[in-house]
């Protein structure tokens, strides 16, 4: 009985590792590099979350308004 549980656990771990490897290859080219749009789609949600959590949105709005003021808009 214990042997069957070990096999089931091993199969589940194999499935999880296969799934992780498959997801990691999304958007990769044959050369092994990821397409820039795929990389941006991965990074931007995390960057937005960090900006909101650490108050970076306020700084970006302040900088953007100063640049707009210098451009005369």
mmJSON file of the N, C-alpha and C atoms, coordinates in Angstrom:
{"data_MODEL":{"atom_site":{
"group_PDB":["ATOM","ATOM","ATOM","ATOM","ATOM","ATOM","ATOM","ATOM","ATOM","ATOM","ATOM","ATOM","ATOM","ATOM","ATOM","ATOM","ATOM","ATOM","ATOM","ATOM","ATOM","ATOM","ATOM","ATOM","ATOM","ATOM","ATOM","ATOM","ATOM","ATOM","ATOM","ATOM","ATOM","ATOM","ATOM","ATOM","ATOM","ATOM","ATOM","ATOM","ATOM","ATOM","ATOM","ATOM","ATOM","ATOM","ATOM","ATOM","ATOM","ATOM","ATOM","ATOM","ATOM","ATOM","ATOM","ATOM","ATOM","ATOM","ATOM","ATOM","ATOM","ATOM","ATOM","ATOM","ATOM","ATOM","ATOM","ATOM","ATOM","ATOM","ATOM","ATOM","ATOM","ATOM","ATOM","ATOM","ATOM","ATOM","ATOM","ATOM","ATOM","ATOM","ATOM","ATOM","ATOM","ATOM","ATOM","ATOM","ATOM","ATOM","ATOM","ATOM","ATOM","ATOM","ATOM","ATOM","ATOM","ATOM","ATOM","ATOM","ATOM","ATOM","ATOM","ATOM","ATOM","ATOM","ATOM","ATOM","ATOM","ATOM","ATOM","ATOM","ATOM","ATOM","ATOM","ATOM","ATOM","ATOM","ATOM","ATOM","ATOM","ATOM","ATOM","ATOM","ATOM","ATOM","ATOM","ATOM","ATOM","ATOM","ATOM","ATOM","ATOM","ATOM","ATOM","ATOM","ATOM","ATOM","ATOM","ATOM","ATOM","ATOM","ATOM","ATOM","ATOM","ATOM","ATOM","ATOM","ATOM","ATOM","ATOM","ATOM","ATOM","ATOM","ATOM","ATOM","ATOM","ATOM","ATOM","ATOM","ATOM","ATOM","ATOM","ATOM","ATOM","ATOM","ATOM","ATOM","ATOM","ATOM","ATOM","ATOM","ATOM","ATOM","ATOM","ATOM","ATOM","ATOM","ATOM","ATOM","ATOM","ATOM","ATOM","ATOM","ATOM","ATOM","ATOM","ATOM","ATOM","ATOM","ATOM","ATOM","ATOM","ATOM","ATOM","ATOM","ATOM","ATOM","ATOM","ATOM","ATOM","ATOM","ATOM","ATOM","ATOM","ATOM","ATOM","ATOM","ATOM","ATOM","ATOM","ATOM","ATOM","ATOM","ATOM","ATOM","ATOM","ATOM","ATOM"],
"id":[1,2,3,4,5,6,7,8,9,10,11,12,13,14,15,16,17,18,19,20,21,22,23,24,25,26,27,28,29,30,31,32,33,34,35,36,37,38,39,40,41,42,43,44,45,46,47,48,49,50,51,52,53,54,55,56,57,58,59,60,61,62,63,64,65,66,67,68,69,70,71,72,73,74,75,76,77,78,79,80,81,82,83,84,85,86,87,88,89,90,91,92,93,94,95,96,97,98,99,100,101,102,103,104,105,106,107,108,109,110,111,112,113,114,115,116,117,118,119,120,121,122,123,124,125,126,127,128,129,130,131,132,133,134,135,136,137,138,139,140,141,142,143,144,145,146,147,148,149,150,151,152,153,154,155,156,157,158,159,160,161,162,163,164,165,166,167,168,169,170,171,172,173,174,175,176,177,178,179,180,181,182,183,184,185,186,187,188,189,190,191,192,193,194,195,196,197,198,199,200,201,202,203,204,205,206,207,208,209,210,211,212,213,214,215,216,217,218,219],
"type_symbol":["N","C","C","N","C","C","N","C","C","N","C","C","N","C","C","N","C","C","N","C","C","N","C","C","N","C","C","N","C","C","N","C","C","N","C","C","N","C","C","N","C","C","N","C","C","N","C","C","N","C","C","N","C","C","N","C","C","N","C","C","N","C","C","N","C","C","N","C","C","N","C","C","N","C","C","N","C","C","N","C","C","N","C","C","N","C","C","N","C","C","N","C","C","N","C","C","N","C","C","N","C","C","N","C","C","N","C","C","N","C","C","N","C","C","N","C","C","N","C","C","N","C","C","N","C","C","N","C","C","N","C","C","N","C","C","N","C","C","N","C","C","N","C","C","N","C","C","N","C","C","N","C","C","N","C","C","N","C","C","N","C","C","N","C","C","N","C","C","N","C","C","N","C","C","N","C","C","N","C","C","N","C","C","N","C","C","N","C","C","N","C","C","N","C","C","N","C","C","N","C","C","N","C","C","N","C","C","N","C","C","N","C","C","N","C","C","N","C","C"],
"label_atom_id":["N","CA","C","N","CA","C","N","CA","C","N","CA","C","N","CA","C","N","CA","C","N","CA","C","N","CA","C","N","CA","C","N","CA","C","N","CA","C","N","CA","C","N","CA","C","N","CA","C","N","CA","C","N","CA","C","N","CA","C","N","CA","C","N","CA","C","N","CA","C","N","CA","C","N","CA","C","N","CA","C","N","CA","C","N","CA","C","N","CA","C","N","CA","C","N","CA","C","N","CA","C","N","CA","C","N","CA","C","N","CA","C","N","CA","C","N","CA","C","N","CA","C","N","CA","C","N","CA","C","N","CA","C","N","CA","C","N","CA","C","N","CA","C","N","CA","C","N","CA","C","N","CA","C","N","CA","C","N","CA","C","N","CA","C","N","CA","C","N","CA","C","N","CA","C","N","CA","C","N","CA","C","N","CA","C","N","CA","C","N","CA","C","N","CA","C","N","CA","C","N","CA","C","N","CA","C","N","CA","C","N","CA","C","N","CA","C","N","CA","C","N","CA","C","N","CA","C","N","CA","C","N","CA","C","N","CA","C","N","CA","C","N","CA","C","N","CA","C","N","CA","C","N","CA","C"],
"label_alt_id":[null,null,null,null,null,null,null,null,null,null,null,null,null,null,null,null,null,null,null,null,null,null,null,null,null,null,null,null,null,null,null,null,null,null,null,null,null,null,null,null,null,null,null,null,null,null,null,null,null,null,null,null,null,null,null,null,null,null,null,null,null,null,null,null,null,null,null,null,null,null,null,null,null,null,null,null,null,null,null,null,null,null,null,null,null,null,null,null,null,null,null,null,null,null,null,null,null,null,null,null,null,null,null,null,null,null,null,null,null,null,null,null,null,null,null,null,null,null,null,null,null,null,null,null,null,null,null,null,null,null,null,null,null,null,null,null,null,null,null,null,null,null,null,null,null,null,null,null,null,null,null,null,null,null,null,null,null,null,null,null,null,null,null,null,null,null,null,null,null,null,null,null,null,null,null,null,null,null,null,null,null,null,null,null,null,null,null,null,null,null,null,null,null,null,null,null,null,null,null,null,null,null,null,null,null,null,null,null,null,null,null,null,null,null,null,null,null,null,null],
"label_comp_id":["UNK","UNK","UNK","UNK","UNK","UNK","UNK","UNK","UNK","UNK","UNK","UNK","UNK","UNK","UNK","UNK","UNK","UNK","UNK","UNK","UNK","UNK","UNK","UNK","UNK","UNK","UNK","UNK","UNK","UNK","UNK","UNK","UNK","UNK","UNK","UNK","UNK","UNK","UNK","UNK","UNK","UNK","UNK","UNK","UNK","UNK","UNK","UNK","UNK","UNK","UNK","UNK","UNK","UNK","UNK","UNK","UNK","UNK","UNK","UNK","UNK","UNK","UNK","UNK","UNK","UNK","UNK","UNK","UNK","UNK","UNK","UNK","UNK","UNK","UNK","UNK","UNK","UNK","UNK","UNK","UNK","UNK","UNK","UNK","UNK","UNK","UNK","UNK","UNK","UNK","UNK","UNK","UNK","UNK","UNK","UNK","UNK","UNK","UNK","UNK","UNK","UNK","UNK","UNK","UNK","UNK","UNK","UNK","UNK","UNK","UNK","UNK","UNK","UNK","UNK","UNK","UNK","UNK","UNK","UNK","UNK","UNK","UNK","UNK","UNK","UNK","UNK","UNK","UNK","UNK","UNK","UNK","UNK","UNK","UNK","UNK","UNK","UNK","UNK","UNK","UNK","UNK","UNK","UNK","UNK","UNK","UNK","UNK","UNK","UNK","UNK","UNK","UNK","UNK","UNK","UNK","UNK","UNK","UNK","UNK","UNK","UNK","UNK","UNK","UNK","UNK","UNK","UNK","UNK","UNK","UNK","UNK","UNK","UNK","UNK","UNK","UNK","UNK","UNK","UNK","UNK","UNK","UNK","UNK","UNK","UNK","UNK","UNK","UNK","UNK","UNK","UNK","UNK","UNK","UNK","UNK","UNK","UNK","UNK","UNK","UNK","UNK","UNK","UNK","UNK","UNK","UNK","UNK","UNK","UNK","UNK","UNK","UNK","UNK","UNK","UNK","UNK","UNK","UNK"],
"label_asym_id":["A","A","A","A","A","A","A","A","A","A","A","A","A","A","A","A","A","A","A","A","A","A","A","A","A","A","A","A","A","A","A","A","A","A","A","A","A","A","A","A","A","A","A","A","A","A","A","A","A","A","A","A","A","A","A","A","A","A","A","A","A","A","A","A","A","A","A","A","A","A","A","A","A","A","A","A","A","A","A","A","A","A","A","A","A","A","A","A","A","A","A","A","A","A","A","A","A","A","A","A","A","A","A","A","A","A","A","A","A","A","A","A","A","A","A","A","A","A","A","A","A","A","A","A","A","A","A","A","A","A","A","A","A","A","A","A","A","A","A","A","A","A","A","A","A","A","A","A","A","A","A","A","A","A","A","A","A","A","A","A","A","A","A","A","A","A","A","A","A","A","A","A","A","A","A","A","A","A","A","A","A","A","A","A","A","A","A","A","A","A","A","A","A","A","A","A","A","A","A","A","A","A","A","A","A","A","A","A","A","A","A","A","A","A","A","A","A","A","A"],
"label_entity_id":["1","1","1","1","1","1","1","1","1","1","1","1","1","1","1","1","1","1","1","1","1","1","1","1","1","1","1","1","1","1","1","1","1","1","1","1","1","1","1","1","1","1","1","1","1","1","1","1","1","1","1","1","1","1","1","1","1","1","1","1","1","1","1","1","1","1","1","1","1","1","1","1","1","1","1","1","1","1","1","1","1","1","1","1","1","1","1","1","1","1","1","1","1","1","1","1","1","1","1","1","1","1","1","1","1","1","1","1","1","1","1","1","1","1","1","1","1","1","1","1","1","1","1","1","1","1","1","1","1","1","1","1","1","1","1","1","1","1","1","1","1","1","1","1","1","1","1","1","1","1","1","1","1","1","1","1","1","1","1","1","1","1","1","1","1","1","1","1","1","1","1","1","1","1","1","1","1","1","1","1","1","1","1","1","1","1","1","1","1","1","1","1","1","1","1","1","1","1","1","1","1","1","1","1","1","1","1","1","1","1","1","1","1","1","1","1","1","1","1"],
"label_seq_id":[1,1,1,2,2,2,3,3,3,4,4,4,5,5,5,6,6,6,7,7,7,8,8,8,9,9,9,10,10,10,11,11,11,12,12,12,13,13,13,14,14,14,15,15,15,16,16,16,17,17,17,18,18,18,19,19,19,20,20,20,21,21,21,22,22,22,23,23,23,24,24,24,25,25,25,26,26,26,27,27,27,28,28,28,29,29,29,30,30,30,31,31,31,32,32,32,33,33,33,34,34,34,35,35,35,36,36,36,37,37,37,38,38,38,39,39,39,40,40,40,41,41,41,42,42,42,43,43,43,44,44,44,45,45,45,46,46,46,47,47,47,48,48,48,49,49,49,50,50,50,51,51,51,52,52,52,53,53,53,54,54,54,55,55,55,56,56,56,57,57,57,58,58,58,59,59,59,60,60,60,61,61,61,62,62,62,63,63,63,64,64,64,65,65,65,66,66,66,67,67,67,68,68,68,69,69,69,70,70,70,71,71,71,72,72,72,73,73,73],
"pdbx_PDB_ins_code":[null,null,null,null,null,null,null,null,null,null,null,null,null,null,null,null,null,null,null,null,null,null,null,null,null,null,null,null,null,null,null,null,null,null,null,null,null,null,null,null,null,null,null,null,null,null,null,null,null,null,null,null,null,null,null,null,null,null,null,null,null,null,null,null,null,null,null,null,null,null,null,null,null,null,null,null,null,null,null,null,null,null,null,null,null,null,null,null,null,null,null,null,null,null,null,null,null,null,null,null,null,null,null,null,null,null,null,null,null,null,null,null,null,null,null,null,null,null,null,null,null,null,null,null,null,null,null,null,null,null,null,null,null,null,null,null,null,null,null,null,null,null,null,null,null,null,null,null,null,null,null,null,null,null,null,null,null,null,null,null,null,null,null,null,null,null,null,null,null,null,null,null,null,null,null,null,null,null,null,null,null,null,null,null,null,null,null,null,null,null,null,null,null,null,null,null,null,null,null,null,null,null,null,null,null,null,null,null,null,null,null,null,null,null,null,null,null,null,null],
"Cartn_x":[0.809,0.0,0.857,1.921,2.794,3.522,3.805,4.498,3.636,2.326,1.423,1.38,1.422,1.4,2.681,3.806,5.069,5.038,4.487,4.396,3.487,2.363,1.429,2.077,2.832,3.521,4.576,5.317,6.349,5.72,4.592,3.915,3.401,2.873,2.371,3.513,4.66,5.819,6.317,6.288,6.697,5.765,4.458,3.489,3.703,3.957,4.174,5.445,6.517,7.763,7.616,6.852,6.607,5.809,4.793,3.971,4.804,5.656,6.518,7.464,8.037,8.943,8.201,6.974,6.181,5.829,5.411,5.056,6.293,7.442,8.678,9.099,8.654,9.067,8.096,7.02,6.051,6.741,6.602,7.149,8.63,9.256,10.68,10.882,11.936,12.288,13.194,13.403,14.312,15.713,16.113,17.436,17.469,16.302,16.251,15.925,15.757,15.422,13.917,13.42,11.997,11.678,10.533,10.106,9.924,10.319,10.225,8.803,7.798,6.425,6.004,6.47,6.162,6.863,8.109,8.848,8.157,7.675,6.969,5.667,4.964,3.71,3.951,5.128,5.458,5.849,6.618,7.206,6.242,5.431,4.606,3.624,2.903,2.005,2.746,3.908,4.693,5.187,5.639,6.118,4.992,3.807,2.676,2.308,2.313,2.015,3.023,4.307,5.334,5.211,4.872,4.713,3.562,2.472,1.329,1.659,2.292,2.597,3.584,4.604,5.642,5.469,4.349,4.077,4.781,5.202,5.898,4.988,3.693,2.749,2.738,2.782,2.807,4.032,5.182,6.415,6.35,5.797,5.701,4.746,3.629,2.678,3.321,4.068,4.743,5.75,6.564,7.57,6.909,5.849,5.173,4.55,4.002,3.409,4.484,5.668,6.742,7.258,7.359,7.811,6.767,5.491,4.433,4.472,4.779,4.907,6.062,7.189,8.349,8.057,7.227,6.877,5.776,5.204,4.19,2.804,2.52,1.19,0.421],
"Cartn_y":[-1.187,0.0,1.257,1.26,2.431,2.639,1.531,1.627,2.374,2.132,2.817,4.309,4.686,6.097,6.79,6.097,6.676,6.89,5.917,6.068,7.224,7.363,8.451,9.806,9.881,11.125,11.453,10.448,10.662,11.127,10.526,10.945,12.376,12.732,14.101,15.107,14.77,15.663,15.793,14.697,14.747,15.642,15.544,16.387,17.86,18.168,19.561,20.098,19.316,19.794,19.949,19.079,19.208,20.471,20.741,21.935,23.203,23.232,24.394,24.596,23.518,23.622,24.094,23.654,24.072,25.541,26.003,27.416,28.292,27.825,28.614,28.812,27.933,28.054,28.861,29.371,30.163,31.413,31.641,32.842,32.785,31.639,31.554,31.212,31.719,31.468,30.248,29.713,28.568,28.874,30.136,30.506,30.518,30.367,30.335,31.679,32.708,34.02,34.226,34.967,35.248,36.481,36.49,37.646,38.842,40.038,41.203,41.497,41.261,41.506,40.511,39.282,38.28,38.658,39.111,39.539,40.722,41.657,42.811,42.387,41.439,40.957,40.254,39.689,39.025,40.056,41.05,41.986,43.096,43.612,44.777,44.586,43.468,43.325,43.346,42.738,42.733,44.144,44.86,46.221,47.133,46.987,47.796,47.492,46.224,45.846,46.452,46.364,46.932,48.452,49.097,50.551,50.961,50.223,50.547,50.28,49.166,48.794,49.772,50.193,51.039,52.524,52.912,54.321,54.918,54.127,54.632,55.327,55.065,55.684,57.19,57.62,59.052,59.733,59.088,59.653,59.741,58.737,58.741,59.842,60.011,61.066,62.434,62.624,63.902,64.193,63.216,63.398,63.661,62.918,63.1,64.49,64.997,66.321,67.396,67.187,68.165,68.161,66.968,66.889,67.547,67.313,67.936,69.461,69.945,71.382,71.984,71.259,71.751,71.753,70.809,70.758,71.762,72.389,73.398,72.839,71.731,71.12,71.181],
"Cartn_z":[0.0,0.0,0.0,0.804,0.882,-0.445,-1.133,-2.416,-3.43,-3.404,-4.333,-4.041,-2.772,-2.394,-2.874,-2.781,-3.243,-4.747,-5.484,-6.942,-7.317,-6.625,-6.911,-6.628,-5.548,-5.209,-6.261,-6.696,-7.711,-9.026,-9.404,-10.641,-10.535,-9.382,-9.189,-9.275,-8.698,-8.766,-10.205,-10.961,-12.361,-13.163,-12.9,-13.61,-13.307,-12.047,-11.653,-12.298,-12.297,-12.897,-14.403,-15.048,-16.482,-16.763,-15.948,-16.118,-15.943,-14.94,-14.707,-15.882,-16.392,-17.534,-18.776,-18.96,-20.116,-20.033,-18.882,-18.706,-18.884,-18.446,-18.558,-20.006,-20.906,-22.302,-23.149,-22.552,-23.324,-23.847,-25.137,-25.741,-26.054,-25.867,-26.174,-27.633,-28.168,-29.558,-29.624,-30.823,-30.926,-30.404,-30.456,-29.95,-28.427,-27.802,-26.342,-25.729,-26.542,-26.018,-26.058,-25.081,-24.999,-25.833,-26.475,-27.263,-26.322,-26.755,-25.876,-25.37,-26.185,-25.727,-24.645,-24.764,-23.732,-22.438,-22.547,-21.361,-20.697,-21.496,-20.937,-20.265,-20.868,-20.28,-18.951,-18.788,-17.525,-16.467,-16.861,-15.907,-15.486,-16.407,-16.101,-14.942,-14.847,-13.688,-12.349,-12.31,-11.076,-10.771,-11.804,-11.612,-11.121,-11.685,-11.238,-9.788,-9.431,-8.057,-7.089,-7.427,-6.557,-6.477,-7.594,-7.584,-6.678,-6.715,-5.865,-4.403,-4.123,-2.74,-2.105,-2.851,-2.278,-2.604,-3.18,-3.406,-4.608,-5.543,-6.72,-7.704,-7.616,-8.546,-8.338,-7.103,-6.794,-7.403,-7.304,-7.855,-9.371,-10.012,-11.474,-11.943,-11.244,-11.608,-11.431,-10.367,-10.125,-11.225,-11.584,-12.639,-13.976,-14.279,-15.563,-15.658,-14.57,-14.615,-14.773,-14.151,-14.355,-15.779,-16.387,-17.779,-18.682,-18.4,-19.201,-19.054,-17.847,-17.631,-18.416,-18.481,-19.251,-20.738,-21.187,-22.602,-22.95,-21.939,-22.171,-22.385,-21.79,-21.968,-20.693],
"occupancy":[1.0,1.0,1.0,1.0,1.0,1.0,1.0,1.0,1.0,1.0,1.0,1.0,1.0,1.0,1.0,1.0,1.0,1.0,1.0,1.0,1.0,1.0,1.0,1.0,1.0,1.0,1.0,1.0,1.0,1.0,1.0,1.0,1.0,1.0,1.0,1.0,1.0,1.0,1.0,1.0,1.0,1.0,1.0,1.0,1.0,1.0,1.0,1.0,1.0,1.0,1.0,1.0,1.0,1.0,1.0,1.0,1.0,1.0,1.0,1.0,1.0,1.0,1.0,1.0,1.0,1.0,1.0,1.0,1.0,1.0,1.0,1.0,1.0,1.0,1.0,1.0,1.0,1.0,1.0,1.0,1.0,1.0,1.0,1.0,1.0,1.0,1.0,1.0,1.0,1.0,1.0,1.0,1.0,1.0,1.0,1.0,1.0,1.0,1.0,1.0,1.0,1.0,1.0,1.0,1.0,1.0,1.0,1.0,1.0,1.0,1.0,1.0,1.0,1.0,1.0,1.0,1.0,1.0,1.0,1.0,1.0,1.0,1.0,1.0,1.0,1.0,1.0,1.0,1.0,1.0,1.0,1.0,1.0,1.0,1.0,1.0,1.0,1.0,1.0,1.0,1.0,1.0,1.0,1.0,1.0,1.0,1.0,1.0,1.0,1.0,1.0,1.0,1.0,1.0,1.0,1.0,1.0,1.0,1.0,1.0,1.0,1.0,1.0,1.0,1.0,1.0,1.0,1.0,1.0,1.0,1.0,1.0,1.0,1.0,1.0,1.0,1.0,1.0,1.0,1.0,1.0,1.0,1.0,1.0,1.0,1.0,1.0,1.0,1.0,1.0,1.0,1.0,1.0,1.0,1.0,1.0,1.0,1.0,1.0,1.0,1.0,1.0,1.0,1.0,1.0,1.0,1.0,1.0,1.0,1.0,1.0,1.0,1.0,1.0,1.0,1.0,1.0,1.0,1.0],
"B_iso_or_equiv":[0.0,0.0,0.0,0.0,0.0,0.0,0.0,0.0,0.0,0.0,0.0,0.0,0.0,0.0,0.0,0.0,0.0,0.0,0.0,0.0,0.0,0.0,0.0,0.0,0.0,0.0,0.0,0.0,0.0,0.0,0.0,0.0,0.0,0.0,0.0,0.0,0.0,0.0,0.0,0.0,0.0,0.0,0.0,0.0,0.0,0.0,0.0,0.0,0.0,0.0,0.0,0.0,0.0,0.0,0.0,0.0,0.0,0.0,0.0,0.0,0.0,0.0,0.0,0.0,0.0,0.0,0.0,0.0,0.0,0.0,0.0,0.0,0.0,0.0,0.0,0.0,0.0,0.0,0.0,0.0,0.0,0.0,0.0,0.0,0.0,0.0,0.0,0.0,0.0,0.0,0.0,0.0,0.0,0.0,0.0,0.0,0.0,0.0,0.0,0.0,0.0,0.0,0.0,0.0,0.0,0.0,0.0,0.0,0.0,0.0,0.0,0.0,0.0,0.0,0.0,0.0,0.0,0.0,0.0,0.0,0.0,0.0,0.0,0.0,0.0,0.0,0.0,0.0,0.0,0.0,0.0,0.0,0.0,0.0,0.0,0.0,0.0,0.0,0.0,0.0,0.0,0.0,0.0,0.0,0.0,0.0,0.0,0.0,0.0,0.0,0.0,0.0,0.0,0.0,0.0,0.0,0.0,0.0,0.0,0.0,0.0,0.0,0.0,0.0,0.0,0.0,0.0,0.0,0.0,0.0,0.0,0.0,0.0,0.0,0.0,0.0,0.0,0.0,0.0,0.0,0.0,0.0,0.0,0.0,0.0,0.0,0.0,0.0,0.0,0.0,0.0,0.0,0.0,0.0,0.0,0.0,0.0,0.0,0.0,0.0,0.0,0.0,0.0,0.0,0.0,0.0,0.0,0.0,0.0,0.0,0.0,0.0,0.0,0.0,0.0,0.0,0.0,0.0,0.0],
"pdbx_formal_charge":[null,null,null,null,null,null,null,null,null,null,null,null,null,null,null,null,null,null,null,null,null,null,null,null,null,null,null,null,null,null,null,null,null,null,null,null,null,null,null,null,null,null,null,null,null,null,null,null,null,null,null,null,null,null,null,null,null,null,null,null,null,null,null,null,null,null,null,null,null,null,null,null,null,null,null,null,null,null,null,null,null,null,null,null,null,null,null,null,null,null,null,null,null,null,null,null,null,null,null,null,null,null,null,null,null,null,null,null,null,null,null,null,null,null,null,null,null,null,null,null,null,null,null,null,null,null,null,null,null,null,null,null,null,null,null,null,null,null,null,null,null,null,null,null,null,null,null,null,null,null,null,null,null,null,null,null,null,null,null,null,null,null,null,null,null,null,null,null,null,null,null,null,null,null,null,null,null,null,null,null,null,null,null,null,null,null,null,null,null,null,null,null,null,null,null,null,null,null,null,null,null,null,null,null,null,null,null,null,null,null,null,null,null,null,null,null,null,null,null],
"auth_seq_id":[1,1,1,2,2,2,3,3,3,4,4,4,5,5,5,6,6,6,7,7,7,8,8,8,9,9,9,10,10,10,11,11,11,12,12,12,13,13,13,14,14,14,15,15,15,16,16,16,17,17,17,18,18,18,19,19,19,20,20,20,21,21,21,22,22,22,23,23,23,24,24,24,25,25,25,26,26,26,27,27,27,28,28,28,29,29,29,30,30,30,31,31,31,32,32,32,33,33,33,34,34,34,35,35,35,36,36,36,37,37,37,38,38,38,39,39,39,40,40,40,41,41,41,42,42,42,43,43,43,44,44,44,45,45,45,46,46,46,47,47,47,48,48,48,49,49,49,50,50,50,51,51,51,52,52,52,53,53,53,54,54,54,55,55,55,56,56,56,57,57,57,58,58,58,59,59,59,60,60,60,61,61,61,62,62,62,63,63,63,64,64,64,65,65,65,66,66,66,67,67,67,68,68,68,69,69,69,70,70,70,71,71,71,72,72,72,73,73,73],
"auth_comp_id":["UNK","UNK","UNK","UNK","UNK","UNK","UNK","UNK","UNK","UNK","UNK","UNK","UNK","UNK","UNK","UNK","UNK","UNK","UNK","UNK","UNK","UNK","UNK","UNK","UNK","UNK","UNK","UNK","UNK","UNK","UNK","UNK","UNK","UNK","UNK","UNK","UNK","UNK","UNK","UNK","UNK","UNK","UNK","UNK","UNK","UNK","UNK","UNK","UNK","UNK","UNK","UNK","UNK","UNK","UNK","UNK","UNK","UNK","UNK","UNK","UNK","UNK","UNK","UNK","UNK","UNK","UNK","UNK","UNK","UNK","UNK","UNK","UNK","UNK","UNK","UNK","UNK","UNK","UNK","UNK","UNK","UNK","UNK","UNK","UNK","UNK","UNK","UNK","UNK","UNK","UNK","UNK","UNK","UNK","UNK","UNK","UNK","UNK","UNK","UNK","UNK","UNK","UNK","UNK","UNK","UNK","UNK","UNK","UNK","UNK","UNK","UNK","UNK","UNK","UNK","UNK","UNK","UNK","UNK","UNK","UNK","UNK","UNK","UNK","UNK","UNK","UNK","UNK","UNK","UNK","UNK","UNK","UNK","UNK","UNK","UNK","UNK","UNK","UNK","UNK","UNK","UNK","UNK","UNK","UNK","UNK","UNK","UNK","UNK","UNK","UNK","UNK","UNK","UNK","UNK","UNK","UNK","UNK","UNK","UNK","UNK","UNK","UNK","UNK","UNK","UNK","UNK","UNK","UNK","UNK","UNK","UNK","UNK","UNK","UNK","UNK","UNK","UNK","UNK","UNK","UNK","UNK","UNK","UNK","UNK","UNK","UNK","UNK","UNK","UNK","UNK","UNK","UNK","UNK","UNK","UNK","UNK","UNK","UNK","UNK","UNK","UNK","UNK","UNK","UNK","UNK","UNK","UNK","UNK","UNK","UNK","UNK","UNK","UNK","UNK","UNK","UNK","UNK","UNK"],
"auth_asym_id":["A","A","A","A","A","A","A","A","A","A","A","A","A","A","A","A","A","A","A","A","A","A","A","A","A","A","A","A","A","A","A","A","A","A","A","A","A","A","A","A","A","A","A","A","A","A","A","A","A","A","A","A","A","A","A","A","A","A","A","A","A","A","A","A","A","A","A","A","A","A","A","A","A","A","A","A","A","A","A","A","A","A","A","A","A","A","A","A","A","A","A","A","A","A","A","A","A","A","A","A","A","A","A","A","A","A","A","A","A","A","A","A","A","A","A","A","A","A","A","A","A","A","A","A","A","A","A","A","A","A","A","A","A","A","A","A","A","A","A","A","A","A","A","A","A","A","A","A","A","A","A","A","A","A","A","A","A","A","A","A","A","A","A","A","A","A","A","A","A","A","A","A","A","A","A","A","A","A","A","A","A","A","A","A","A","A","A","A","A","A","A","A","A","A","A","A","A","A","A","A","A","A","A","A","A","A","A","A","A","A","A","A","A","A","A","A","A","A","A"],
"auth_atom_id":["N","CA","C","N","CA","C","N","CA","C","N","CA","C","N","CA","C","N","CA","C","N","CA","C","N","CA","C","N","CA","C","N","CA","C","N","CA","C","N","CA","C","N","CA","C","N","CA","C","N","CA","C","N","CA","C","N","CA","C","N","CA","C","N","CA","C","N","CA","C","N","CA","C","N","CA","C","N","CA","C","N","CA","C","N","CA","C","N","CA","C","N","CA","C","N","CA","C","N","CA","C","N","CA","C","N","CA","C","N","CA","C","N","CA","C","N","CA","C","N","CA","C","N","CA","C","N","CA","C","N","CA","C","N","CA","C","N","CA","C","N","CA","C","N","CA","C","N","CA","C","N","CA","C","N","CA","C","N","CA","C","N","CA","C","N","CA","C","N","CA","C","N","CA","C","N","CA","C","N","CA","C","N","CA","C","N","CA","C","N","CA","C","N","CA","C","N","CA","C","N","CA","C","N","CA","C","N","CA","C","N","CA","C","N","CA","C","N","CA","C","N","CA","C","N","CA","C","N","CA","C","N","CA","C","N","CA","C","N","CA","C","N","CA","C","N","CA","C","N","CA","C","N","CA","C"],
"pdbx_PDB_model_num":[1,1,1,1,1,1,1,1,1,1,1,1,1,1,1,1,1,1,1,1,1,1,1,1,1,1,1,1,1,1,1,1,1,1,1,1,1,1,1,1,1,1,1,1,1,1,1,1,1,1,1,1,1,1,1,1,1,1,1,1,1,1,1,1,1,1,1,1,1,1,1,1,1,1,1,1,1,1,1,1,1,1,1,1,1,1,1,1,1,1,1,1,1,1,1,1,1,1,1,1,1,1,1,1,1,1,1,1,1,1,1,1,1,1,1,1,1,1,1,1,1,1,1,1,1,1,1,1,1,1,1,1,1,1,1,1,1,1,1,1,1,1,1,1,1,1,1,1,1,1,1,1,1,1,1,1,1,1,1,1,1,1,1,1,1,1,1,1,1,1,1,1,1,1,1,1,1,1,1,1,1,1,1,1,1,1,1,1,1,1,1,1,1,1,1,1,1,1,1,1,1,1,1,1,1,1,1,1,1,1,1,1,1,1,1,1,1,1,1]
}}}
